[in-house]
Amino acid sequence: MRVDLMLFIVGTLLIVAGYAEQMKPSCTEGVQIKYVPREVFDEYNQEKPYLE
């Protein structure tokens, strides 16, 4: 009976901790976009091997 109670309490705590983790906003900085010149982009694409 004690083991059942302990498992119930631990399970409840883990569920509450998971719910709290989901509710916490993890993206505080927002989206960062960097623009590069077309020449730099083309050069980068030519150096990168194609995945097949």
ZAFIDREN-137137 format. One record per atom (N, C-alpha, C): residue number from 1; atom name; residue in one letter; x negated, y negated, z. Coordinates in nm, 3 decimals, decimal comma. Last residue first. Layout:
# residues N
NODE   num   atomo   residuo        c1        c2        c3
NODE   NUM      CA         A         X         Y         Z
...
This chain:
# residues 52
NODE   num   atomo   residuo        c1        c2        c3
NODE    52       N         E    -2,238    -1,297    -5,162
NODE    52      CA         E    -2,158    -1,213    -5,251
NODE    52       C         E    -2,104    -1,094    -5,178
NODE    51       N         L    -2,331    -1,625    -5,117
NODE    51      CA         L    -2,292    -1,502    -5,048
NODE    51       C         L    -2,202    -1,421    -5,141
NODE    50       N         Y    -2,610    -1,798    -5,246
NODE    50      CA         Y    -2,468    -1,763    -5,255
NODE    50       C         Y    -2,442    -1,632    -5,184
NODE    49       N         P    -2,837    -1,994    -5,052
NODE    49      CA         P    -2,808    -1,878    -5,138
NODE    49       C         P    -2,659    -1,846    -5,135
NODE    48       N         K    -2,899    -2,338    -5,071
NODE    48      CA         K    -2,828    -2,234    -4,997
NODE    48       C         K    -2,799    -2,116    -5,089
NODE    47       N         E    -2,998    -2,522    -5,248
NODE    47      CA         E    -3,093    -2,449    -5,165
NODE    47       C         E    -3,028    -2,330    -5,095
NODE    46       N         Q    -2,770    -2,633    -5,360
NODE    46      CA         Q    -2,861    -2,559    -5,447
NODE    46       C         Q    -2,959    -2,475    -5,365
NODE    45       N         N    -2,653    -2,768    -5,145
NODE    45      CA         N    -2,583    -2,653    -5,204
NODE    45       C         N    -2,675    -2,570    -5,294
NODE    44       N         Y    -2,839    -2,973    -5,104
NODE    44      CA         Y    -2,814    -2,874    -4,999
NODE    44       C         Y    -2,748    -2,749    -5,056
NODE    43       N         E    -2,809    -3,116    -5,341
NODE    43      CA         E    -2,938    -3,055    -5,308
NODE    43       C         E    -2,921    -2,946    -5,202
NODE    42       N         D    -2,545    -3,205    -5,316
NODE    42      CA         D    -2,582    -3,115    -5,425
NODE    42       C         D    -2,713    -3,043    -5,396
NODE    41       N         F    -2,576    -3,374    -5,090
NODE    41      CA         F    -2,485    -3,260    -5,087
NODE    41       C         F    -2,520    -3,158    -5,194
NODE    40       N         V    -2,749    -3,566    -5,190
NODE    40      CA         V    -2,791    -3,485    -5,075
NODE    40       C         V    -2,704    -3,359    -5,067
NODE    39       N         E    -2,591    -3,677    -5,391
NODE    39      CA         E    -2,719    -3,614    -5,425
NODE    39       C         E    -2,765    -3,522    -5,312
NODE    38       N         R    -2,376    -3,793    -5,254
NODE    38      CA         R    -2,352    -3,677    -5,340
NODE    38       C         R    -2,482    -3,604    -5,374
NODE    37       N         P    -2,448    -3,877    -4,908
NODE    37      CA         P    -2,446    -3,906    -5,051
NODE    37       C         P    -2,431    -3,778    -5,133
NODE    36       N         V    -2,218    -3,796    -4,644
NODE    36      CA         V    -2,351    -3,788    -4,703
NODE    36       C         V    -2,340    -3,824    -4,851
NODE    35       N         Y    -2,045    -3,869    -4,347
NODE    35      CA         Y    -2,048    -3,876    -4,493
NODE    35       C         Y    -2,192    -3,874    -4,541
NODE    34       N         K    -1,911    -3,693    -4,081
NODE    34      CA         K    -2,030    -3,762    -4,132
NODE    34       C         K    -2,028    -3,756    -4,284
NODE    33       N         I    -1,679    -3,697    -3,825
NODE    33      CA         I    -1,699    -3,677    -3,968
NODE    33       C         I    -1,820    -3,759    -4,011
NODE    32       N         Q    -1,560    -3,545    -3,545
NODE    32      CA         Q    -1,668    -3,630    -3,593
NODE    32       C         Q    -1,693    -3,597    -3,739
NODE    31       N         V    -1,272    -3,547    -3,347
NODE    31      CA         V    -1,338    -3,495    -3,466
NODE    31       C         V    -1,443    -3,595    -3,512
NODE    30       N         G    -1,298    -3,556    -2,985
NODE    30      CA         G    -1,231    -3,574    -3,113
NODE    30       C         G    -1,314    -3,517    -3,227
NODE    29       N         E    -1,379    -3,524    -2,725
NODE    29      CA         E    -1,454    -3,615    -2,810
NODE    29       C         E    -1,383    -3,643    -2,942
NODE    28       N         T    -1,226    -3,335    -2,599
NODE    28      CA         T    -1,215    -3,473    -2,552
NODE    28       C         T    -1,284    -3,571    -2,645
NODE    27       N         C    -1,091    -3,051    -2,601
NODE    27      CA         C    -1,144    -3,136    -2,709
NODE    27       C         C    -1,128    -3,281    -2,669
NODE    26       N         S    -0,966    -2,925    -2,398
NODE    26      CA         S    -1,106    -2,891    -2,420
NODE    26       C         S    -1,170    -2,978    -2,528
NODE    25       N         P    -0,741    -2,984    -2,141
NODE    25      CA         P    -0,783    -3,027    -2,275
NODE    25       C         P    -0,932    -3,004    -2,296
NODE    24       N         K    -0,598    -2,711    -1,979
NODE    24      CA         K    -0,704    -2,812    -1,970
NODE    24       C         K    -0,743    -2,854    -2,112
NODE    23       N         M    -0,431    -2,502    -2,028
NODE    23      CA         M    -0,370    -2,634    -2,018
NODE    23       C         M    -0,474    -2,745    -2,014
NODE    22       N         Q    -0,598    -2,281    -2,019
NODE    22      CA         Q    -0,534    -2,316    -2,145
NODE    22       C         Q    -0,479    -2,457    -2,142
NODE    21       N         E    -0,667    -2,278    -1,749
NODE    21      CA         E    -0,773    -2,298    -1,849
NODE    21       C         E    -0,713    -2,337    -1,984
NODE    20       N         A    -0,422    -2,220    -1,632
NODE    20      CA         A    -0,484    -2,350    -1,605
NODE    20       C         A    -0,593    -2,380    -1,707
NODE    19       N         Y    -0,391    -1,958    -1,724
NODE    19      CA         Y    -0,295    -2,061    -1,764
NODE    19       C         Y    -0,354    -2,200    -1,743
NODE    18       N         G    -0,606    -1,832    -1,593
NODE    18      CA         G    -0,599    -1,835    -1,739
NODE    18       C         G    -0,504    -1,941    -1,790
NODE    17       N         A    -0,528    -1,868    -1,325
NODE    17      CA         A    -0,654    -1,927    -1,373
NODE    17       C         A    -0,655    -1,935    -1,525
NODE    16       N         V    -0,291    -1,718    -1,320
NODE    16      CA         V    -0,285    -1,862    -1,293
NODE    16       C         V    -0,412    -1,931    -1,344
NODE    15       N         I    -0,398    -1,464    -1,371
NODE    15      CA         I    -0,299    -1,521    -1,462
NODE    15       C         I    -0,291    -1,672    -1,444
NODE    14       N         L    -0,564    -1,431    -1,147
NODE    14      CA         L    -0,622    -1,434    -1,281
NODE    14       C         L    -0,526    -1,493    -1,384
NODE    13       N         L    -0,373    -1,431    -0,939
NODE    13      CA         L    -0,477    -1,535    -0,945
NODE    13       C         L    -0,539    -1,545    -1,084
NODE    12       N         T    -0,230    -1,199    -1,003
NODE    12      CA         T    -0,163    -1,329    -1,003
NODE    12       C         T    -0,265    -1,442    -1,013
NODE    11       N         G    -0,433    -1,007    -0,966
NODE    11      CA         G    -0,370    -1,025    -1,097
NODE    11       C         G    -0,301    -1,159    -1,108
NODE    10       N         V    -0,480    -1,036    -0,691
NODE    10      CA         V    -0,588    -1,063    -0,787
NODE    10       C         V    -0,530    -1,086    -0,926
NODE     9       N         I    -0,227    -0,959    -0,591
NODE     9      CA         I    -0,281    -1,093    -0,563
NODE     9       C         I    -0,390    -1,129    -0,664
NODE     8       N         F    -0,207    -0,694    -0,686
NODE     8      CA         F    -0,106    -0,793    -0,720
NODE     8       C         F    -0,159    -0,935    -0,702
NODE     7       N         L    -0,427    -0,575    -0,563
NODE     7      CA         L    -0,422    -0,583    -0,709
NODE     7       C         L    -0,320    -0,686    -0,755
NODE     6       N         M    -0,342    -0,601    -0,294
NODE     6      CA         M    -0,465    -0,668    -0,340
NODE     6       C         M    -0,466    -0,681    -0,492
NODE     5       N         L    -0,113    -0,439    -0,295
NODE     5      CA         L    -0,102    -0,581    -0,262
NODE     5       C         L    -0,224    -0,658    -0,311
NODE     4       N         D    -0,226    -0,190    -0,354
NODE     4      CA         D    -0,125    -0,248    -0,442
NODE     4       C         D    -0,113    -0,399    -0,420
NODE     3       N         V    -0,386    -0,154    -0,131
NODE     3      CA         V    -0,449    -0,165    -0,262
NODE     3       C         V    -0,352    -0,228    -0,361
NODE     2       N         R    -0,197    -0,125     0,070
NODE     2      CA         R    -0,287    -0,240     0,074
NODE     2       C         R    -0,352    -0,263    -0,062
NODE     1       N         M    -0,083     0,119     0,000
NODE     1      CA         M     0,000     0,000     0,000
NODE     1       C         M    -0,087    -0,125     0,000
